Amino acid sequence: MKLASLLLLVASTFGCGYGSSYNNMGSMPATVPNISQLIPNSASAGHAGFVLTINGTGFGSDTVLYWNSQSRSTSYGAANQLTTMLSASDVAAPGTASVYVQSHGQKSNTMTFNIN
């Protein structure tokens, strides 16, 4: 009797789809990255090159930083922090720069970096 009950349980489990590789739930949407802080958030025009730290959420190892729509080499530290090296030419003239990231195929919010 125990063996028959066990066989019935196994048959009904696999018959209902448990244990199969089929997944009809689809893929989970990628997390949209969000920038919460730029460190520093401004620089003086003519300043030498420096490291820009980007704090936020939803970053991945595939995250790319964009400075005025131009991609920059990015170092991924964790899901909430990135760094990039900006050159003196990036802050040569007064104005602003738009900063955003793309990660998991998703674009973040845009933050403004002030060049005084």
PyMOL commands that set and color helices and strands:
alter all, ss='L'
color gray80, all
select helices_A, chain A and resi 2-15+88-91
alter helices_A, ss='H'
color red, helices_A
select strands_A, chain A and resi 34-39+42-43+50-57+64-67+70-72+75-78+81-86+95-103+106-107+111-115
alter strands_A, ss='S'
color yellow, strands_A
deselect
rebuild
show_as cartoon
